[in-house]
Amino acid sequence: MGYKISLLDQSPIFENESAFDSLRHTVQLAQNAEKWGYYRFWVSEHHNAEQLAGSSPEVLIAYLLAKTNKIRIGSGGVMLQHYSPYKVAENFNVLSSLEPGRVDLGIGKAPGGLPLSTKALQYGTVNDGHDFEGRLTLLGQILENTIPEGHPLSGVKASPNPPERPDYYLLGASAKSAELAAKNGWNFVFAHFINSDISIWEEAAQAYQKQKKKGKLVMALSVFAASSQKEAEERVGNQLVHKVFLKSGRSVTVQSFEQAEKFGRESGEAFQIKEQKISTVAGTPDYIQEVLTHYHQAYGVEEFILHTPIEDRRARFKSFQLLSPIELFSEKREEYVS
């Protein structure tokens, strides 16, 4: 088929569960993802979120690397607006020195939480989080040891120096993000599960493919597979997310109307909230494979990172198992199992 399939797990905390339960399931899913032939396994970053346990991807990545053997492990993603690029580089150089060739550094542009958690993350620092493009450029220069002479940080090294650097990915859902990834020579992951507008996707894909110096185009999709098309579509139903549009022009996507209202209030700006249906590709494994193949052939997508919004442990597990490379590409197993 010519493309790879990977997983994203946000460590959701379902009803009657604790964070301990959630993280234990994340570890088990990573181990099974390796067994099923998925290429990489990513974890996310969310702050002050009662329903998500993954607040520190770097820590969770280290644990998952120790609990698996071959599968690549990475962040989907580190929210760079909150952190020193130098410290992010050090963290991922340590991880890559522990497990060379298995670490991915995915960078996200979103805050990963409501305004209060952003304030807490940046409290007591001089960071205002606004110069994201500058931060991303500096991070790449630190990782590649290419900080130009005359820069205030010229000569600094992010130790240790790993035998193999992590792979770099920028996560986004717009043409602007695609252009930024291309400009910096980063792989680009389009978050289709956040923005499923086909025109925006096409604009982003075209911008990246046209401007990239190196790197690959990846799509992160919301999917759910079941033994029948009807069952899959009924389980997905009419799931919604909520977009908050601030007067300043910023926007953010959250899971519930209550979270959207809270975000708006904490922002201190005038805001509007719009409901948006989650665009989940639901159906049989054969149907979902057809969709992936279409995106691969029509737009040059080289990899898909699968995510599911289903709040049912057994159903999520079965869906990922049905969509595993070993199941979908059994006749080409060696091509998809690293």
N, C-alpha and C positions, 0 to 999 in steps of 0.2 A: 504493500500500500504506500510505502514511502514516507510515512509519518509516525511519530511516537505518541504514546499516551501516558499521561502522568496524573497524579492526584493532588488535590488541595483539601486539607482538613482544617476547619476553624475551631476544633475542640469545643463543639456545642455542649452545653449543659441542659439536658432535657428534664422534664418533670420528674420529681422524686429522685434526682441525681445530685451528686456533689461534684466539685471540681476534681476531686480525686478520681471519681468514676469517669469523668470526661477525659482526663489525661490518660488514664489507663486504656480507654478505648482508642485514643489516638495512637498510642504505642502499638496496640494490637493491630490496628488498621495498617500502620506502616509495615509491620512484619508480614502481614498478609499481602500487601501491595507488592512487596519484594518477591514473595512466593508466586504471585499471579503474573509477574513479568512487567509491572509498570516501570517506566523509566526513571521517574523521580517522584518524591513525596515532599510536599511543601506544607508549612504551617504558617498561620497568620498572626497578626498583632492587633489586639483590641484592648482598650483600657477602660477601667471602671464599668465593665459590662457584666451584668449578673448572669447572662445566658451564654457567655463565652469564656473559656478558661485560659486561652492562649494570649497572655499579655507580654511574654518575653520570648520571642522566637529563637534568639541566640541560645538561651538556656535549654529550651526544648530540643533544638537541633542537636546539641551536644549529647543529650540523653538518647535521642533516636539513633544517632550514629553508633552509639555504643550498643544499642539493642538490635541493630541490623548488620548486614554483612556487605552487600554490594550496591543496593539502591542508592541513588543520589538523594540527598536531603537538603532542603533549603527553606528560605523565608519567602513568604508570599503576602506581604513583604515587610521589611524594616521601614518604619515611617521616619524618613530621614529629616523631616522638618524639625524634629525634636532633638536631634543628636549631633554630636561632633562627628564629622566625616572621618577624622583621624581615629576616633575610638571605634567606629563601625569597622574600619579597615583592620584595626588590631584584632577585634573580635573574630572576624572571618579569616584572618591569617592564622590565628590560633587553631580554629576549627579545621582549616585546610592543612595545617601542619600535622594535626592528629589523624586526619583521614584524607590524604591527598587524592584528588580526582573524584571526590564524592560530595563536594559542598557547592551549593548555589547561593549567591547573594541576590535576592530579589528586593528591589527598592520600591516603596509605595509613596504616592504623593499625598494621600489622604491623611487626616489627623489620627485616625484609628480610634476615635472616641468623641465624646461631647466636649464643648468648650472648657468645662471645668477640669477635665482630665488633661487637656492641652495646657491649661494654665499650671496645673500641678507638675507636669513633665518639664516645663520651662521655667518653673519658679526658682528664683534666686540666681538665674543666669542672665547673660546679656543677649540670649537668643530670642529673636522674635519670629523665627520660622518662615520668614517671607521669601528669602532668596533661595528658593529650591534649586533653580537651575545652576546657580553658583556652587551650591553644596554638592550637587551631583557631579559637576565637572571636577571639583576638588577631590571628591572621593575617588573618582577614576584615576586622577593624577597620583594620589597617594598610593593606591593599589598597584599602579604600574611604575611607580618611582619616576614619574615624569614631571614633577613640579618644576616650572620654569625658574631660571635664575631671576632674582629680583623680587620674587614672591616672598611675603613674610615667612612662609613655612619652607622655603627652599632648603634642601639638605636633610629634612626630617625623614626618618624611615619608620614605617609601621611594622614593628617586629612582632613575632618572628617572620622570617622570609620563608614561605612554604615551598615545598618541592613543586607544587602545582597550584596556581592561583584558583580561586573560586570562579565559576562562571557568573557573569553579570547580567541581570535582567532589570528593566524598568517596567513597572506595571502602570497601566493607564487606560483611559476609556475615551480618548479623543485624538484628533489628528495632531494637536499640539504636543501631546505626550509622545506620539509616534515620531514626530520630527525631532524632539529632544533626544530620544533614544538613538535615532539614526545619526544625529550630529555628534554624539559622544561615543559612537561605535558600540552601543549596548544592544543586546537582544531586547526585543519588545514583546510584552505580553498584553494583549487587548482584553480587558475585563468585560467580556460579553455578558456575563451574569449580572453586571451592574448597569451596563448600557447596551441594550439590544437593538438600538436604532440602526437599521441596515445601511442607511446613508452615511451615518457617522463611521460605522465600521469600514465601509468601502473607502471613505476619505482617508481614514487612518492607515488602512492597509496599503493604499496607493502611495501615500506620503512616505511611509517607511520603506517600501520596496524601491521607490524612486531615489531616495536620498541616502540609504544606508551605505556605509563603507564596508561594514562587515556585520555579522550577527544574523539572527533568524527571527522570523515572525511566528509568534505563538498566540493561541487563543485559549482563554479560560472560560469554560462553558458550564452552565448549570444543566445537569442531566439527571434523568432517572430511568432506569431500565427495569422491565418486568417481563414475565413470560408471554404476556399478551399486550397488544397495543391499548386495548380498552382498560385493562387493569392499570397500566402505567399512567394513562391520561387521567383516570379517576383519582389516583392517589395524589397526583400533582394538584389538581383542582385549580382554584383561582387564588393562588398565593400572591401576596402583594408586598412590595417595598414602598417606602415613602421618601420622596425627594424634598429636601428643604432648600429653598432658594432665598438667599440673603440679599438685602438691598445693595450690598457692596459688590454683588456679582458672583460671589462664591456660592457653591452648591455642594450638598453632601447627601448621600443615600443612607438611610437607616432602616431598621427592620419593622418598626411599629409606629403608629401615629403618636403614641405617647412619647416615644424617643424623639420623634420629629419636633413635637411641641417643646420638649425640654431643650433640645439643641437650639431652637429658635430663641427661647427665653434666655438661655445662657450666653448666646452670642451678643446680646445687647443691641441687636439690629432689628429693623423691620424685616419680616420674613413671610413667605408663602409656602404652603405644603401641597404637594401633589402626589396622589396615589399612582403607582405604576405596577402593572402586573409583572411578576417574575417570568422572564422568558426561559422556561425550562424545556429542553429537548427531551421529550418523554416518549417511550415506546419500547419495542423489542430491541434486542441487541442489533439485529440486522438493519432495522430502521435507523437507529442512531449511527451505525457505521456508515450508512448512506449519506447522512448529514455531514459527518466528519470528512468523508471522501469528497463531497461537494466543495467544502471550504478549502480542502487541500488542493484540489484540482483548479478551482476557479480563482483562488487568491494566493496560492503558494504557502499556505499555513503548513509549517513543518512539525508542529507539535500541538497537542491539545492537553490542557490541564483541566481535569474534571472535578466538579464540585456538585454536591446535591443539597437542596434545601429541606429534604424530607426529615421530619422529626420522629423517626422510628429506627432504632438501632438495627434491628433485624433486616428491615427493608433496605436501609442504606448499604449494609454489608452485602446483601444479595445483589443489589444493583451494581456495586463496584466489582463484584465477582463475575457477573454476567458480561461486563464490559472489559474485563481484563484482557491484555494482549494475548495471553496464552489461549483464551477462549476465542477471541476474534481472529487471531492470526496464527492459529495452531500449525498451519502448514509452513509458516515462516518464523517459527519460534525463536531461532537463534538471532534473527535480525532485531528482535524487540527486547530480548532479555540481555541486560548488560552483565 
